Amino acid sequence: HKSSSAELKNDLEKVFAKITEAYEKLKDSDQRKIYDEKIRGKAESSPQPPPPQTQISRPAPQAPVASTTSPPQATSRPVTASATSIPTPATNAKGNKPPNVAEATFAQGKMAYDRGDFVRAAYLLRESVSNSPENKQYRQLLVQTLMRNPKWFKEAEDHLTDLIQDEPMNATYHLMLGQIYKEGGMKTRAASKFKEALSIDPVNRKAIKELKALQAEGGLEGGKGAGLKAKFEALPKNLQYGILIALLLLIVLILYTQL
């Protein structure tokens, strides 16, 4: 171990001596100048490494830019349908006339009446009459339906009154109105309507049967006055009001002339 320590000490002394010698030379300006020229001469005589080749940077590939111009579109031309391609509103695809709303509700109402569903029948037939008030067939079946419920008697009477005004010589309308009066307990008015029906159609079996049934029950007011009263009550309401107003005007005129 001592020999190795001595060798290390000698090496350190040599290094320190070299450092001291270099310091002394660099401290002197003349010696410093000689040292710099010596170092520069060694650098020029030593081969220089070739300069690094500069790589030419190539632009990165760019994604293709979508064209801003839209492709040509096909020009649309108006399609003109021929006269036979589209059915007219009055006909369907098969060439048949579409059913009228009033006809459709009447057909459904009649089926409901036939199976005894009078509430539904009344609803549907009211729609038919509302859409086609001039159709007497619709109105007559509606009256027959309304006669099935006492709560509907007044509505049935109004319809029959309108029908009689349009056709005063229709015995069926007078007969049906007499049946409503009979069911409502107005026997005198009912008998008057049955008689009117017989005056138009003397062989009307239903009117004859209804009148005989009333006479058999009794309770009919007799006498000429009762007959006039029944006929007056059998008249349409507006006609009754007209007669009453005329009588009142006549009474006022008589009283005025006596003053």
C-alpha positions as CSV (number, residue, x, y, z in Angstrom):
1,H,0.0,0.0,0.0
2,K,2.9,2.4,0.7
3,S,4.4,2.0,-2.8
4,S,1.1,2.9,-4.4
5,S,0.7,6.0,-2.3
6,A,4.1,7.2,-3.2
7,E,3.5,6.7,-6.9
8,L,0.2,8.6,-6.7
9,K,2.1,11.4,-4.9
10,N,4.6,11.6,-7.7
11,D,1.9,11.8,-10.3
12,L,0.1,14.6,-8.5
13,E,3.4,16.6,-8.2
14,K,4.0,16.2,-11.9
15,V,0.5,17.4,-12.8
16,F,0.9,20.4,-10.4
17,A,4.2,21.2,-12.0
18,K,2.6,21.2,-15.4
19,I,-0.2,23.5,-14.2
20,T,2.3,25.9,-12.7
21,E,4.4,25.9,-15.9
22,A,1.3,26.7,-18.0
23,Y,0.3,29.4,-15.6
24,E,3.7,31.1,-15.8
25,K,3.6,31.0,-19.6
26,L,0.1,32.3,-19.9
27,K,0.8,35.1,-17.4
28,D,3.5,36.5,-19.7
29,S,2.0,38.2,-22.7
30,D,4.8,37.3,-25.0
31,Q,4.7,33.7,-24.0
32,R,0.9,33.8,-24.3
33,K,1.2,35.0,-27.9
34,I,3.7,32.3,-28.9
35,Y,1.4,29.7,-27.3
36,D,-1.7,30.9,-29.2
37,E,0.2,30.8,-32.5
38,K,1.4,27.3,-31.8
39,I,-2.1,26.1,-31.0
40,R,-3.5,27.8,-34.1
41,G,-0.9,26.2,-36.4
42,K,-1.7,22.8,-35.1
43,A,-5.4,23.4,-35.7
44,E,-4.8,24.4,-39.4
45,S,-2.5,21.5,-40.1
46,S,-5.0,18.9,-38.7
47,P,-7.5,17.6,-41.3
48,Q,-10.9,19.3,-41.1
49,P,-14.0,17.1,-41.0
50,P,-16.3,17.6,-44.0
51,P,-19.1,20.0,-43.5
52,P,-22.4,18.4,-42.6
53,Q,-24.7,18.0,-45.5
54,T,-27.9,20.0,-45.2
55,Q,-31.0,18.0,-45.9
56,I,-33.4,19.6,-48.2
57,S,-36.8,19.6,-46.4
58,R,-39.6,18.5,-48.6
59,P,-43.1,19.7,-47.9
60,A,-45.3,17.2,-46.3
61,P,-48.0,15.7,-48.5
62,Q,-51.2,17.5,-48.2
63,A,-54.6,15.9,-48.2
64,P,-56.6,16.5,-51.4
65,V,-58.8,19.5,-51.1
66,A,-62.4,18.8,-51.8
67,S,-63.8,20.7,-54.8
68,T,-66.0,23.6,-53.9
69,T,-67.9,23.3,-57.0
70,S,-70.9,21.1,-56.7
71,P,-71.5,18.5,-59.4
72,P,-74.1,19.4,-61.9
73,Q,-77.6,18.5,-60.8
74,A,-80.3,17.2,-63.0
75,T,-82.8,19.8,-63.8
76,S,-86.3,18.9,-62.5
77,R,-89.1,19.3,-64.8
78,P,-92.7,19.6,-63.7
79,V,-94.5,16.3,-64.2
80,T,-97.8,16.9,-65.8
81,A,-100.4,14.2,-65.1
82,S,-102.7,13.2,-67.8
83,A,-106.4,13.8,-67.4
84,T,-107.0,10.1,-66.9
85,S,-104.3,9.5,-64.3
86,I,-106.0,11.3,-61.4
87,P,-109.7,10.7,-60.7
88,T,-111.9,13.8,-60.3
89,P,-113.3,14.7,-56.9
90,A,-116.7,13.3,-58.0
91,T,-115.3,9.8,-58.6
92,N,-113.0,7.5,-56.8
93,A,-110.3,5.3,-58.3
94,K,-112.8,2.8,-59.7
95,G,-114.8,5.6,-61.3
96,N,-117.7,5.3,-58.8
97,K,-119.2,8.3,-57.1
98,P,-118.0,8.5,-53.5
99,P,-120.8,8.1,-50.9
100,N,-122.3,11.2,-49.6
101,V,-121.9,11.9,-45.9
102,A,-125.7,12.1,-45.4
103,E,-126.1,8.8,-47.3
104,A,-123.5,7.1,-45.3
105,T,-124.9,8.2,-41.9
106,F,-128.4,7.3,-43.1
107,A,-127.4,3.8,-44.0
108,Q,-125.7,3.3,-40.7
109,G,-128.6,4.8,-38.9
110,K,-131.1,2.5,-40.6
111,M,-129.0,-0.5,-39.6
112,A,-128.9,0.7,-36.0
113,Y,-132.7,1.2,-36.1
114,D,-133.3,-2.3,-37.5
115,R,-131.3,-3.9,-34.7
116,G,-133.1,-1.8,-32.0
117,D,-130.2,0.6,-31.1
118,F,-132.4,3.7,-31.2
119,V,-130.0,6.0,-29.4
120,R,-127.3,5.4,-32.0
121,A,-129.9,5.5,-34.8
122,A,-131.1,8.9,-33.6
123,Y,-127.6,10.3,-33.5
124,L,-126.8,9.1,-37.0
125,L,-130.1,10.1,-38.5
126,R,-129.8,13.6,-37.0
127,E,-126.5,13.9,-38.9
128,S,-128.2,12.8,-42.1
129,V,-131.0,15.4,-41.7
130,S,-128.5,18.1,-40.8
131,N,-126.4,17.4,-43.9
132,S,-129.5,17.0,-46.2
133,P,-132.5,18.7,-44.6
134,E,-134.5,18.5,-47.9
135,N,-134.5,14.7,-47.9
136,K,-137.9,13.6,-46.6
137,Q,-136.8,9.9,-46.4
138,Y,-134.1,10.8,-43.9
139,R,-136.5,13.0,-41.8
140,Q,-139.3,10.4,-41.8
141,L,-137.0,7.6,-40.5
142,L,-135.6,10.1,-37.9
143,V,-139.2,10.7,-36.7
144,Q,-139.9,7.0,-36.5
145,T,-136.8,6.7,-34.3
146,L,-137.7,9.7,-32.1
147,M,-141.2,8.2,-31.5
148,R,-139.5,5.3,-29.7
149,N,-138.6,7.6,-26.8
150,P,-141.1,9.9,-25.0
151,K,-138.3,12.4,-24.3
152,W,-138.0,12.9,-28.1
153,F,-141.7,13.5,-28.8
154,K,-141.4,17.2,-29.0
155,E,-138.5,17.0,-31.5
156,A,-140.5,14.4,-33.5
157,E,-143.5,16.8,-33.5
158,D,-141.4,19.7,-34.8
159,H,-140.1,17.5,-37.7
160,L,-143.6,16.3,-38.6
161,T,-145.0,19.8,-38.5
162,D,-142.3,20.9,-41.1
163,L,-143.1,17.8,-43.2
164,I,-146.8,18.6,-43.2
165,Q,-146.2,22.2,-44.2
166,D,-144.3,20.9,-47.2
167,E,-146.7,18.0,-48.0
168,P,-150.1,18.8,-46.4
169,M,-151.8,15.9,-48.3
170,N,-149.5,13.2,-47.0
171,A,-151.6,10.9,-44.9
172,T,-148.6,9.2,-43.3
173,Y,-147.4,12.4,-41.7
174,H,-150.8,13.1,-40.2
175,L,-151.0,9.6,-38.9
176,M,-147.6,9.7,-37.3
177,L,-148.4,13.0,-35.6
178,G,-151.6,11.6,-34.3
179,Q,-149.7,8.6,-32.8
180,I,-147.4,11.1,-31.0
181,Y,-150.4,12.9,-29.6
182,K,-152.0,9.6,-28.6
183,E,-148.8,8.5,-26.7
184,G,-148.7,11.9,-25.1
185,G,-152.2,11.6,-23.7
186,M,-153.7,14.2,-26.1
187,K,-156.5,11.9,-27.3
188,T,-158.6,14.7,-28.9
189,R,-155.8,16.0,-31.0
190,A,-154.8,12.4,-31.9
191,A,-158.3,11.6,-33.1
192,S,-158.3,14.8,-35.2
193,K,-155.1,13.8,-36.9
194,F,-156.3,10.3,-37.6
195,K,-159.4,11.7,-39.2
196,E,-157.3,14.1,-41.3
197,A,-155.3,11.1,-42.5
198,L,-158.5,9.2,-43.4
199,S,-159.8,12.3,-45.2
200,I,-156.7,12.1,-47.5
201,D,-156.5,8.3,-47.6
202,P,-159.9,6.7,-46.6
203,V,-158.6,3.2,-46.7
204,N,-155.5,3.8,-44.6
205,R,-155.6,0.8,-42.3
206,K,-153.4,2.2,-39.6
207,A,-155.5,5.4,-39.3
208,I,-158.7,3.4,-39.1
209,K,-157.2,1.1,-36.4
210,E,-155.9,4.0,-34.3
211,L,-159.2,5.9,-34.5
212,K,-161.3,2.8,-33.5
213,A,-158.9,2.2,-30.6
214,L,-159.4,5.7,-29.3
215,Q,-163.1,5.5,-29.7
216,A,-163.1,2.2,-27.8
217,E,-161.1,3.7,-24.9
218,G,-163.6,6.6,-24.6
219,G,-162.8,9.9,-23.1
220,L,-163.1,11.8,-26.3
221,E,-164.9,15.1,-26.0
222,G,-168.1,15.1,-28.0
223,G,-170.1,17.9,-29.5
224,K,-169.5,20.4,-32.3
225,G,-167.4,22.7,-30.1
226,A,-165.0,19.9,-29.2
227,G,-164.6,19.0,-32.8
228,L,-163.6,22.6,-33.7
229,K,-161.2,22.7,-30.8
230,A,-159.5,19.5,-31.9
231,K,-159.2,20.8,-35.4
232,F,-157.8,24.1,-34.2
233,E,-155.2,22.3,-32.0
234,A,-154.3,20.0,-34.9
235,L,-153.3,23.1,-37.0
236,P,-149.6,24.0,-37.2
237,K,-148.5,26.4,-34.4
238,N,-147.7,29.3,-36.7
239,L,-151.2,29.0,-38.2
240,Q,-152.8,28.9,-34.7
241,Y,-150.9,32.1,-33.8
242,G,-152.0,33.8,-37.0
243,I,-155.7,33.0,-36.3
244,L,-155.4,34.2,-32.7
245,I,-153.8,37.5,-33.8
246,A,-156.5,38.0,-36.4
247,L,-159.2,37.4,-33.9
248,L,-157.6,39.9,-31.5
249,L,-157.4,42.6,-34.2
250,L,-161.0,42.0,-35.1
251,I,-162.1,42.4,-31.5
252,V,-160.0,45.6,-31.1
253,L,-161.6,47.0,-34.4
254,I,-165.1,46.2,-33.1
255,L,-164.4,47.9,-29.8
256,Y,-162.9,51.0,-31.6
257,T,-165.9,51.4,-33.9
258,Q,-168.3,51.4,-30.9
259,L,-166.5,54.3,-29.1
